[in-house]
Amino acid sequence: MKITLITVFIGLMFAGGALAATTSADSGAATPSAVRLDVTKLKLASTSVLVLDAAAGNPIYSKAADTVTPIASVTKLMTAMVVLDAAQPLDEIVTVDIADLDLLRGSHSRLRLGSELSRREMLRLALMSSENRAASSLARHYQGGTQAFVAAMNFKAASLGLLHTHYSDPTGLSPENVSTASDLAKLVQAAAEYPMIREFTTTPSQLVEMTPTGKTLGFNNSNALVKNQAWDITLQKTGYIREAGKCVVMLVNIASKPFVIVLLASLCQYPRNARWEGGQAWDDAGDAGHTHEEDGRDEHRGEDEYRQTRPAWFGRLANVGSLRLEAANVAGRGFVKRHGWAP
């Protein structure tokens, strides 16, 4: 899947708790805050950015935060809220059907046709591993089917005051699923009110016994930072399709203070003959377990296999300037430790 993450922020955000000025890249306005952020040192590939002091409700840094853009699998936070709001039995069996196949992008999934899991397990896989067929099957088993489910997603968005958000499908594969960094900050805070969403988005990995085959499969979190003990992540969701670029939203505690971080539309340039499409480039620390379900790449690959299959130019590219800072954080380890930028 994706993501441009955040250690680039963290080493710059806190400097002994001294009073400093927060700056908006959009307006240049400054307001008092107990957070120090030197925006001149921020070299971000993300097109839209918002860092929000969740306790105070104040933006620490913003960049095109009101620009409407596709949001890919960040969509699944809303999918989860609608599922839980419906209060359907979580132990009820949900089946993957032909209607859950991705005919838009041909993305890969290890949930085969006929797979049967409880609604709870489908929700876990949709949030933790960003399984598209899991999200699709949850919507299809909603009262009234997928069409009614998507309508409920848009109704929920309106009720939360997400004025620039629209959903066309429950997976995020459609580029018509759009929002802004400002709206997504509200979405993150609303989703954090659901204990199950907090739990499932931060679960590092899960063994799942597949029915009816009886085979046990291991699924990993699409965001490797949840495995990093230096990070206190309350909730997160990643996303990637070509139209959206790499996206991530997080609610994270830094110095015992909650912050919402939204990074959208991160696009990286690399050689034209590169085997991968869509501006993907990952740090040489590796991204064990990182998934690529949205654009149809193989998912849940181990670190050794990943090292063997990535392009030869990849390591050099990911170590260039600000690209290294963001792409390295996709893996959420290695680079953070070497450079001492853990929170």
C-alpha positions in Angstrom: 0.0 0.0 0.0 1.9 3.1 0.6 2.6 5.8 2.8 4.5 8.9 3.6 5.0 9.0 7.3 6.2 11.3 9.9 9.4 11.1 11.8 10.4 14.1 9.7 7.9 16.0 11.8 8.8 14.7 15.2 12.4 15.8 15.6 11.4 19.3 14.5 8.2 19.6 16.5 9.6 19.4 20.0 12.5 21.3 21.4 12.4 21.2 25.2 8.8 22.3 25.4 9.8 25.9 24.9 7.2 28.4 23.6 7.4 29.0 19.9 5.3 30.0 17.0 3.2 27.6 14.8 3.2 28.5 11.2 0.7 27.7 8.5 2.2 27.1 5.0 -1.0 28.4 3.5 -1.4 31.6 5.4 1.9 32.4 7.0 0.0 33.2 10.2 1.6 32.6 13.6 -0.1 31.7 16.9 1.3 30.9 20.3 1.9 27.2 21.0 4.0 25.0 23.2 5.3 23.3 20.1 8.3 24.3 18.1 8.1 23.6 14.4 10.7 25.0 12.0 8.8 24.9 8.7 11.9 25.9 6.8 13.3 22.5 7.5 10.2 20.6 6.3 10.8 19.2 2.8 7.7 17.2 2.3 6.6 15.2 -0.8 3.0 15.2 0.4 0.8 17.7 -1.4 -1.7 18.1 1.4 -0.6 18.1 5.1 -2.1 18.8 8.4 -0.6 18.4 11.9 -3.2 19.1 14.5 -2.9 19.5 18.3 -5.8 17.2 19.1 -6.2 18.4 22.7 -6.3 22.1 21.9 -7.8 21.7 18.4 -5.1 24.0 16.9 -3.3 23.3 13.7 0.5 23.1 14.2 1.3 22.9 10.5 -0.9 23.0 7.4 -0.3 22.8 3.7 -3.1 22.8 1.2 -5.3 21.3 4.0 -8.5 22.3 2.3 -7.6 20.9 -1.2 -9.9 18.1 -2.3 -8.0 14.9 -3.3 -8.6 11.2 -3.6 -8.0 9.4 -0.3 -7.6 5.7 -1.3 -7.9 3.2 1.6 -8.2 5.9 4.2 -11.8 5.4 3.2 -11.9 2.3 5.3 -12.1 4.4 8.5 -15.5 5.5 7.4 -16.4 2.0 6.3 -15.6 0.7 9.8 -17.7 3.4 11.5 -20.7 2.6 9.3 -20.3 -1.1 10.0 -20.2 -0.6 13.7 -23.0 2.0 13.8 -25.2 -0.6 12.1 -24.8 -2.9 15.1 -25.1 -6.1 13.1 -23.8 -9.2 14.9 -20.0 -9.2 14.8 -20.0 -13.0 15.0 -22.2 -13.4 11.9 -20.4 -15.0 9.0 -19.6 -12.8 6.0 -18.7 -14.5 2.7 -16.5 -13.2 -0.1 -18.4 -13.3 -3.3 -17.7 -12.5 -7.0 -19.2 -9.1 -6.4 -16.2 -8.3 -4.1 -13.6 -8.8 -6.9 -11.8 -5.7 -7.9 -12.7 -5.2 -11.6 -11.4 -1.6 -11.5 -7.7 -2.2 -10.8 -7.4 -6.0 -10.6 -5.9 -5.7 -7.2 -4.7 -8.9 -5.4 -6.2 -10.4 -2.3 -5.6 -13.5 -0.4 -9.3 -13.7 0.5 -10.4 -16.1 -2.1 -13.9 -16.4 -3.5 -16.0 -18.3 -1.0 -13.9 -17.3 2.0 -16.0 -17.1 5.2 -15.1 -15.1 8.2 -17.0 -13.4 11.0 -17.9 -9.8 10.5 -15.4 -9.0 13.3 -12.5 -10.7 11.4 -13.5 -9.0 8.1 -13.4 -5.7 9.8 -10.0 -6.4 11.4 -8.5 -7.3 8.0 -10.1 -4.3 6.3 -8.5 -2.0 8.9 -5.3 -3.7 9.7 -4.2 -5.1 6.3 -6.5 -2.9 4.2 -8.1 -5.9 2.6 -10.3 -4.6 -0.1 -12.5 -7.8 -0.4 -13.1 -7.7 3.3 -14.3 -4.1 3.0 -16.4 -4.9 0.0 -18.0 -7.9 1.6 -18.9 -5.9 4.8 -20.7 -3.4 2.6 -22.5 -6.0 0.6 -23.8 -7.7 3.8 -25.1 -4.4 5.1 -28.9 -4.1 5.2 -29.8 -2.8 1.7 -26.5 -3.9 0.2 -23.5 -1.9 -1.0 -25.6 1.0 -2.4 -27.3 1.6 0.9 -23.9 1.3 2.6 -22.3 4.0 0.5 -25.2 6.2 1.1 -24.7 5.7 4.9 -21.1 6.6 4.5 -22.0 9.9 2.9 -24.7 10.6 5.5 -22.2 9.9 8.3 -19.7 12.2 6.6 -22.3 15.0 6.5 -23.2 14.4 10.1 -19.6 14.8 11.1 -19.3 18.1 9.2 -17.0 16.7 6.5 -18.2 19.2 3.9 -15.6 18.3 1.3 -15.8 14.5 1.6 -17.6 12.1 -0.7 -17.6 8.4 -1.0 -18.4 6.2 -4.0 -17.3 2.8 -2.7 -16.3 1.2 0.6 -12.8 0.2 -0.3 -11.1 3.4 -1.5 -10.2 1.9 -4.9 -12.4 4.5 -6.6 -10.7 7.9 -7.2 -14.1 9.4 -6.6 -13.6 8.8 -2.9 -12.3 12.3 -2.0 -11.7 14.5 1.0 -9.3 17.1 2.4 -6.7 17.0 5.1 -8.9 19.1 7.3 -11.9 16.8 6.9 -9.7 13.7 7.5 -8.5 15.2 10.8 -12.1 15.3 11.9 -12.6 11.8 10.6 -9.6 10.5 12.6 -10.9 12.0 15.8 -14.4 10.6 15.2 -13.0 7.1 14.4 -10.9 7.2 17.6 -14.1 7.1 19.6 -14.6 3.5 18.5 -12.5 1.1 20.6 -12.5 -1.6 18.0 -11.2 0.8 15.3 -8.4 1.9 17.6 -7.5 -1.7 18.3 -7.7 -3.1 14.7 -5.8 -0.2 13.1 -2.9 -0.7 15.5 -2.8 -4.5 15.6 0.7 -5.4 14.2 -0.3 -8.8 12.8 -2.9 -11.5 13.0 -3.2 -15.2 12.3 -6.6 -16.0 10.7 -8.0 -19.5 10.1 -9.7 -19.4 6.8 -13.1 -21.1 6.3 -13.9 -23.4 4.6 -10.3 -24.5 3.8 -9.1 -24.5 7.4 -5.8 -23.0 6.3 -4.2 -20.4 8.6 -2.9 -17.2 7.0 -0.9 -14.5 8.6 -1.8 -10.9 7.9 0.3 -7.8 8.7 -0.5 -4.2 9.3 -0.1 -2.0 6.3 1.7 0.5 8.5 4.9 -0.9 9.9 5.2 1.9 12.5 2.7 0.1 14.7 5.5 -2.4 15.4 7.9 0.4 16.5 7.8 0.7 20.3 9.1 4.3 20.0 5.7 5.3 18.6 2.6 5.6 20.7 -0.1 5.3 17.9 -3.7 5.4 19.0 -5.1 5.0 15.5 -3.8 5.0 11.9 -4.8 4.2 8.3 -2.8 4.1 5.2 -3.9 4.4 1.5 -2.5 4.2 -2.0 -3.9 4.4 -5.5 -2.2 6.1 -8.4 -4.6 9.0 -8.4 -4.3 9.6 -4.6 -0.5 9.0 -4.2 0.6 7.7 -0.8 -1.6 8.7 2.1 -1.6 8.2 5.8 -3.6 9.5 8.7 -2.6 9.0 12.4 -3.6 9.9 15.9 -0.3 9.6 17.8 0.8 10.6 21.3 4.0 12.6 21.3 5.5 13.8 24.7 2.2 12.6 26.3 0.2 14.9 24.0 -2.2 13.7 21.2 -1.6 14.9 17.7 -3.5 14.1 14.4 -1.2 13.8 11.4 -2.6 13.8 7.9 -0.3 13.3 4.9 -2.0 13.1 1.5 -1.0 12.8 -2.2 2.7 12.1 -1.7 4.2 11.5 -5.2 7.8 10.6 -5.8 9.6 10.6 -9.2 11.8 7.8 -10.3 13.2 6.4 -13.6 10.8 6.0 -16.5 11.8 2.4 -17.0 11.0 1.5 -13.4 9.0 -1.7 -13.0 6.5 -0.2 -10.5 3.9 2.4 -11.4 2.4 5.2 -9.4 5.3 6.9 -7.7 6.2 4.3 -5.2 9.6 4.3 -3.6 10.5 2.8 -0.3 13.4 3.3 2.0 16.3 0.8 2.1 15.3 -0.1 5.7 12.7 -2.4 4.1 8.9 -2.5 4.7 8.4 -6.0 5.9 4.7 -6.9 5.7 3.9 -3.7 3.8 0.9 -4.3 1.5 0.2 -3.2 -2.0 -3.3 -4.3 -2.4 -4.7 -1.1 -3.9 -2.6 -1.1 -7.0 -2.6 -4.8 -7.5 0.9 -5.6 -6.4 1.8 -8.6 -4.3 1.0 -8.1 -0.6 2.3 -9.2 2.7 5.8 -9.9 1.5 8.5 -10.6 4.0 11.5 -8.4 4.2 13.9 -10.9 2.6 11.6 -11.5 -0.3 11.0 -7.8 -0.7 14.8 -7.0 -0.7 15.2 -9.5 -3.5 12.4 -8.1 -5.7 12.7 -4.4 -5.5 14.4 -2.5 -8.3 18.2 -2.0 -8.1 17.9 1.8 -8.2 15.5 1.8 -5.4 17.9 2.2 -2.4 19.7 5.1 -4.1 16.5 6.9 -4.9 15.0 6.5 -1.4 18.1 8.1 0.1 17.8 11.4 -1.7 16.9 14.4 0.5 13.4 14.8 1.7 12.2 11.7 -0.2 14.4 9.7 2.2 12.7 11.4 5.1 9.2 10.5 4.1 9.8 7.2 2.3 12.0 5.9 5.1 9.1 6.4 7.5 7.0 4.0 5.6 9.0 1.2 7.1 8.9 2.9 10.5 12.2 1.5 11.7 15.9 1.5 10.9 16.1 5.1 9.6 14.4 6.4 12.7 16.8 4.7 15.0 19.9 5.6 13.0 19.1 9.3 12.9 17.7 9.6 16.4 14.4 11.1 15.4 12.1 8.9 17.5 9.6 10.9 19.5 
